[in-house]
Every structure is written in C-alpha cells, then in structure tokens.
C-alpha cells in the first residue's frame, strides 16, 4: 500500500478535479472542510496543548500555564540558538492558548455577565463578520464579541433577519461559546 499525506492544497486540487463537472459541490465541500478546521478545533487543540479538561477552572489553567512556562522558557536554552528559537515558538503558542482559554472560561464569563447582558440587551448591532464558523459582532457601545462554532445557516438567517438584534438575542447570544475582544485589547 502507498500512503499519501494530503496537504490542504492537494486536497483542494483533488476535490476540484473530482467534481469538475459540478464546481458548486466542490466549493461547498472545500469551504466546509476549512470551516470545521478552525473554530472548535482551536479550542480543543488549546486544551490538549495545556493538558486541561473542558471544565478546567482558572486556577488550574494558571497553574498549568506557569509550570509549562517554567520548563519551556527561552532563557533556559541559552546554549543552543535552535533550541532557544523552538522554545520561543512553543512559549508563544502556550501564551496564546492560555489567554484564549481564560477568555472563554466560565469564571471569566461570570465576572462580566452583567456587562455582557447589558450590551446584548441594550446596544444595537453595528456590524458583524463571519469567518470559519466564528461570528464577530460589533455593538454600538463599542463592545466586540466573538462567537464560536456558529453554523453558516445561522449566519445566513442573521443576515436576512428583519431585526438582526432580535434574531441574535434569540438564537446566538446565549447559545454559543463567546469571548469579549475588548478585554483582550485592554489586557494586552
């Protein structure tokens, strides 16, 4: 048997050739493949990287993060430039994973639930973006929230709704994992 490792580009070419007669079907399969790969996969991958469960508390995240950073800190690899660069890359990934998981943790949401409820109930939607099952909503009070694993069909309904704010309150705001992007900017 011959095994072939498919890259995203080769998968794209194979699907295009296979469905050359029906490009619409090929494009649908390709977009579905790339959308699934981003949102929930990112959350799962970050949890695996830090070795925590779905219901990990902030204290556990902090403990795991600090212990990983102690062992992988770039300054510990002063003898070899290659090891130091690898440690820097790994550290950046760990930092990104930690901050992301903290931003979607239940305790973080509990701390800002009053602000979130006030924003979603009283502020209008100014704009929204959708990419790879991640819906970013901009509110009139200058808040920005990201919602993960939002199906494309829900996004289509949001676009076509007579009142996007009402549709979002009923079908998006409390149904998907979310995080505030304002807090990320403020903490960075």
C-alpha positions as CSV (number, residue, x, y, z in Angstrom):
1,X,0.0,0.0,0.0
2,X,1.1,3.5,-0.7
3,X,0.1,6.2,1.8
4,X,-0.1,9.8,0.7
5,X,0.0,12.7,3.0
6,X,-2.5,15.3,1.8
7,X,-1.9,19.0,2.3
8,X,-4.7,21.5,2.2
9,X,-3.6,22.5,-1.3
10,X,-3.5,18.9,-2.6
11,X,-6.9,18.2,-1.1
12,X,-8.2,21.3,-2.8
13,X,-6.9,20.1,-6.2
14,X,-8.3,16.6,-5.8
15,X,-11.7,17.9,-4.9
16,X,-11.7,20.3,-7.9
17,X,-10.7,17.5,-10.3
18,X,-13.2,15.1,-8.8
19,X,-16.1,17.5,-9.0
20,X,-15.0,19.4,-12.2
21,X,-18.5,18.9,-13.6
22,X,-20.1,20.3,-10.5
23,X,-17.9,23.2,-9.2
24,X,-20.6,24.3,-6.8
25,X,-20.4,20.9,-5.0
26,X,-16.6,21.0,-4.9
27,X,-16.6,24.6,-3.5
28,X,-19.1,23.6,-0.8
29,X,-17.0,20.6,0.3
30,X,-13.8,22.7,0.4
31,X,-15.4,25.5,2.4
32,X,-17.0,23.0,4.8
33,X,-13.5,21.3,5.3
34,X,-11.8,24.6,6.0
35,X,-14.6,26.0,8.3
36,X,-14.6,22.9,10.5
37,X,-10.9,23.0,10.9
38,X,-10.9,26.4,12.7
39,X,-13.3,27.2,15.5
40,X,-13.9,24.3,17.8
41,X,-10.7,22.6,16.7
42,X,-8.8,25.7,18.0
43,X,-10.5,25.3,21.4
44,X,-9.8,21.5,21.6
45,X,-6.2,21.9,20.4
46,X,-5.5,24.6,23.1
47,X,-7.0,22.3,25.8
48,X,-4.8,19.4,24.6
49,X,-1.7,21.6,24.5
50,X,-2.2,22.7,28.1
51,X,-3.5,19.3,29.1
52,X,-6.7,20.5,30.7
53,X,-10.3,19.3,30.6
54,X,-13.2,21.2,29.2
55,X,-14.4,22.3,32.7
56,X,-10.9,23.5,33.9
57,X,-11.1,26.3,36.4
58,X,-9.0,29.5,36.2
59,X,-6.7,28.4,39.0
60,X,-5.9,25.1,37.2
61,X,-5.2,26.9,33.9
62,X,-2.9,29.3,35.7
63,X,-1.0,26.5,37.5
64,X,-0.5,24.5,34.3
65,X,0.5,27.6,32.3
66,X,3.1,28.7,34.9
67,X,4.6,25.2,35.2
68,X,4.8,24.9,31.4
69,X,6.4,28.3,31.0
70,X,9.0,27.5,33.7
71,X,10.1,24.4,31.8
72,X,9.9,26.0,28.3
73,X,11.2,29.5,29.0
74,X,13.6,30.5,26.2
75,X,16.2,31.7,28.7
76,X,16.8,28.1,29.8
77,X,18.0,27.2,26.3
78,X,21.0,29.7,26.1
79,X,23.5,27.2,24.8
80,X,21.7,26.4,21.5
81,X,20.2,29.0,19.3
82,X,17.9,26.4,17.6
83,X,16.6,25.2,20.9
84,X,16.0,28.8,22.1
85,X,14.0,29.6,18.9
86,X,12.0,26.5,19.3
87,X,11.3,27.3,22.9
88,X,10.2,30.8,21.9
89,X,7.8,29.5,19.4
90,X,6.4,27.0,21.8
91,X,6.1,29.7,24.5
92,X,4.2,32.0,22.2
93,X,1.8,29.1,21.4
94,X,1.3,28.3,25.1
95,X,0.7,32.0,26.0
96,X,-1.9,32.3,23.2
97,X,-3.6,29.1,24.3
98,X,-3.7,30.3,28.0
99,X,-5.1,33.7,27.2
100,X,-7.7,32.2,24.8
101,X,-8.9,29.6,27.3
102,X,-9.0,32.2,30.1
103,X,-11.2,34.4,27.9
104,X,-13.8,31.7,27.4
105,X,-13.6,30.2,30.9
106,X,-16.9,30.1,32.8
107,X,-15.4,32.1,35.7
108,X,-14.4,34.9,33.3
109,X,-17.9,35.0,31.9
110,X,-19.4,35.1,35.4
111,X,-17.2,38.1,36.2
112,X,-18.5,40.1,33.2
113,X,-22.0,38.6,32.8
114,X,-23.7,41.9,33.9
115,X,-21.8,43.9,31.3
116,X,-22.5,41.2,28.6
117,X,-26.2,41.1,29.4
118,X,-26.4,44.9,29.3
119,X,-24.6,45.0,26.0
120,X,-26.7,42.3,24.3
121,X,-30.0,43.7,25.6
122,X,-29.5,47.4,25.2
123,X,-26.9,48.0,22.5
124,X,-27.6,47.7,18.8
125,X,-25.5,45.7,16.4
126,X,-23.4,48.0,14.2
127,X,-21.7,45.3,12.1
128,X,-20.7,41.6,12.1
129,X,-18.1,39.4,10.4
130,X,-18.2,35.7,9.7
131,X,-15.2,33.5,9.0
132,X,-14.7,29.8,9.6
133,X,-17.7,29.4,12.0
134,X,-16.5,32.4,14.1
135,X,-19.0,35.2,14.2
136,X,-17.7,38.6,15.4
137,X,-20.3,41.1,16.4
138,X,-19.7,44.9,16.9
139,X,-22.1,46.7,19.2
140,X,-23.0,50.4,19.4
141,X,-21.4,50.7,22.9
142,X,-18.1,49.8,21.2
143,X,-18.1,46.2,22.6
144,X,-16.9,43.4,20.3
145,X,-17.7,39.8,21.0
146,X,-16.6,36.6,19.1
147,X,-19.0,33.6,19.0
148,X,-17.5,30.2,18.2
149,X,-18.9,27.3,16.2
150,X,-21.8,29.3,14.7
151,X,-23.2,27.3,11.7
152,X,-23.3,29.1,8.4
153,X,-27.1,28.6,8.3
154,X,-27.5,30.7,11.4
155,X,-25.3,33.4,9.9
156,X,-27.4,33.4,6.8
157,X,-30.5,33.8,8.9
158,X,-28.9,36.7,10.8
159,X,-28.1,38.5,7.5
160,X,-31.7,38.0,6.2
161,X,-33.4,38.8,9.5
162,X,-35.7,41.8,9.7
163,X,-34.2,42.7,13.0
164,X,-30.7,41.2,13.4
165,X,-30.6,42.3,17.1
166,X,-33.7,40.4,17.9
167,X,-32.6,37.4,15.9
168,X,-29.2,37.4,17.7
169,X,-30.8,37.7,21.1
170,X,-33.0,34.7,20.4
171,X,-30.5,32.4,18.5
172,X,-26.9,33.5,19.1
173,X,-26.1,35.4,22.3
174,X,-26.7,32.6,24.8
175,X,-26.3,29.6,22.6
176,X,-22.6,29.7,21.6
177,X,-19.2,29.9,23.3
178,X,-18.2,33.6,23.2
179,X,-15.5,35.9,24.4
180,X,-15.1,39.7,24.6
181,X,-12.4,41.1,22.4
182,X,-12.5,44.4,24.3
183,X,-11.0,42.7,27.3
184,X,-8.2,41.2,25.2
185,X,-7.2,44.6,23.9
186,X,-7.4,46.2,27.4
187,X,-5.2,43.4,28.9
188,X,-2.7,43.3,26.1
